[in-house]
Amino acid sequence: MVVRMRESLVTYTQDHNLNKVILLYSWVKDKLLPVIGYRFMECFPHLYQAGEGLLSGYEETDCYIRFWNSHGHPHPYRNQSEAENCLTLSDLCKLSDIHREAADLIMKYKIQLNLGRRSELVSLVMNAGTEVKAGIPYGNNTETIRKVRQLLQQYNLTREEIKAVDNAMEVDQPEYNNQLSLCSQSTTGNHVDLWPLHDHMFVISELKLVNEMMTSLEYTASTEIVALVNYGSQFTPVSPMVLAKLKAKCEDKSQEAAGTTLCEILCDLYQQLWTNTSATGLNWWLNWSPSPQSMASSIERTRENWERLYVTQTD
């Protein structure tokens, strides 16, 4: 095995790809040190000296290591069951996510779900995340993940139904146009037009909270996190998966776990900054009504308004 590692390292060196050489050397060192200990330096003195020279003198590596240590990194899944459950839960949350673009009818279904069963959806996703993290198996998926899927099925938000709606809308089938009209009539404008305001307040509050967390991984801010999660659950259409990761930050018992959770929160935060309802289709949400509208055209009008405003200010 050692010979194969050495041959691989030589091969990467001949490619003159410094990033690959550093990556493979780090991997070889991590694998051999636990096995042969200090003899690694005695058996491979030239390799050790050259490799450590690259690590210590490579500026990008130093920056990466500092980022890795300060902001954490996702851990690999413990087994295939955990990986499948996590991916399934993530996929279900994406199907119900208001912040993801969708056809008008699908968006109406998402709005209906978030208006009528928002608290139930958030509770199920949080419980499912806890079960997956604890390694509680139930067949291929946990029982709570099954309940999340059943809830989405009631609002025609499974992947199969969304694909069928998209195909039918492309050929302009009248039954789907009627469904859109009925859906529009049955959905009230219950605070939907306030989602951009609440979304903006949520993102700004989360940004402030994350900045404080990044100063020290020991900073827990449990009270602030719980308050933010409750606010996001009650007043915003923020994905339940985002809220579940925020809540998990309160349950971290080690600095390593805190770093892992913070890394995931950062990824979600960067995405929210660009996809929340105050950043995309603002006019569509502010003027939302149960009547059919075209979100794509509204987004285009919003972009034109911003461009017109920018030109006016620069002039």
NORDATA-V201474 format. One record per backbone hydrogen bond with DSSP energy under -1.0 kcal/mol. NH is the residue of the N-H (numbers start at 0). CO is the residue of the C=O. Records with the same first field share a line. If there is no record, write none. Layout:
NH->CO / CO
//
This chain:
4->0
5->1
6->2
7->3
8->4
9->5
10->6
11->7
12->8
13->9
15->12
16->11
20->16
21->17
22->18
23->19
24->20
25->21
26->22
27->23
28->24
29->25
30->26
31->27
32->28
35->31
36->32
38->35
39->36
40->37
42->38
43->39
47->43
48->44
49->45
50->46
51->47
52->48
53->49
54->50
55->51
56->52
57->53
61->57
62->58
63->59
64->60
65->61
66->62
67->63
68->64
69->65
70->66
71->67
82->78
83->79
84->80
85->81
86->82
87->83
88->84
89->85
90->86
91->87
92->88
93->89
94->90
95->91
99->96
106->102
107->103
108->104
109->105
110->106
111->107
112->108
113->109
114->110
115->111
116->112
120->116
121->117
122->118
123->119
124->120
125->121
126->122
127->123
128->124
129->125
130->126
131->127
132->128
133->129
135->130
145->141
146->142
147->143
148->144
149->145
150->146
151->147
152->148
153->149
155->152
156->151
161->157
162->158
163->159
164->160
165->161
166->162
167->163
168->164
169->165
170->166
172->167
176->172
177->173
178->174
179->175
180->176
181->177
182->178
183->179
184->180
185->181
186->182
193->190
194->191
197->193
198->194
199->195
200->196
201->197
202->198
203->199
204->200
205->201
206->202
207->203
208->204
209->205
210->206
211->207
212->208
213->209
218->215
224->220
225->221
226->222
227->223
228->224
229->225
230->226
231->227
232->228
233->229
234->230
242->238
243->239
244->240
245->241
246->242
247->243
249->246
257->253
258->254
259->255
260->256
261->257
262->258
263->259
264->260
265->261
266->262
267->263
268->264
269->265
270->266
271->267
272->268
273->270
274->270
275->271
278->275
279->275
284->280
285->281
286->282
287->284
297->293
298->294
299->295
300->296
301->297
302->298
303->299
304->300
305->301
306->302
307->303
308->304
309->305
310->306
311->307
312->308
313->309
314->310
//
